[in-house]
């Protein structure tokens, strides 16, 4: 298991965020450390269901209390919320053409 630099690549030039990427694999170029966990306001992982990234972080750094957010779970939740919202729409919710 290695890190995905997706979030870092997406947000590195955004002045609103300070982002870093780190991995859990022994061969990671930037290994996750207690210091990085403490530095972060929140930590994003990709694969809790398949690779237990969140669980591994909590096991390796039990004394560091940071929110660990699984992006795939968040994506599934957003899709369910969007589907529920779409089911509630009626034709009257859409603007009529001119």
N, C-alpha and C positions, 0 to 999 in steps of 0.2 A: 504494500500500500504506500503510495506516495501522494504528495499534495497536488492539488489542482490550483494553478495560479490564476484561475478564471477571475475571481473577485479582485485580486491584486491588479491583474491586467486591465480590468474594466474601470477600476476606481483610482488607480495610482496618480492620474493627472487631475483628479477632481479635488479642488481646494477645500471642499467640505469634509474630506475624510483623510485620515492617516491609515494606510493599509499595509499589511505585511502578510506574507505567505509562509507557512511552515508545514512540515510533514511529520507523520508518525512513523514512517518506515525507517529502519536502521540506516538506509542508504540515502535518506533525504538530504538535499543540498543544504537546507536550513531546517534542522530538527526542531520540533516543538519543544519548548522549555517552560519551566515554571515562570521565568522572567517574562517570556512572551505572553503567557496566559494572564499574568498580572498586568501587563501593559495594555491588553485589549479591553475595550468596553464590552465587547461581545465577540464570540467566536462562531464562525460558520463552517459547517461540515457538509459533505456531499452524500455520504452513503451509510447512514446509521443502519438501515434495514439490511443491507448486504454485508457491510464491513465493520459495523459497530464503532464508527469513528467517535461519536459522542460518548459512548460507554468507555472506550479506551482513554479518552481525555479525562473523564471523571475518575477512572481507576488510577491513572498515572499521577494526577494532580488533585487529589481529593480535598486538599486544603485551599484550593483556589476556587472561589465562588464567582463564576462568570456565566452568563447565559450562553449556552451552546445550542445553536440553531441549525437544524438539518434543512438545507435548502430544498431537497426533494420532498420532504414532508410539507414544507411551506408551499411549494408549487402545487402539490396535490390539494391542499386546503384551499388555495386561491381558485383552483379549477372548480372545486365543489361549490364554493361560494358564488362564483360566476354562473355556474349552471343553475343554482337555486334562484339567483336574481333573474336570469333569462326566463325561467319557467313562470315567474310572477308577472312578467311583462305582458301587456295586451297591445293590440293594434293602436289603441288610443295613446299609448306612451310614445309613439313615434311621430315626429312632425310630418305633416302632410306636404306634398310637393306643391310648388307655386303654380 
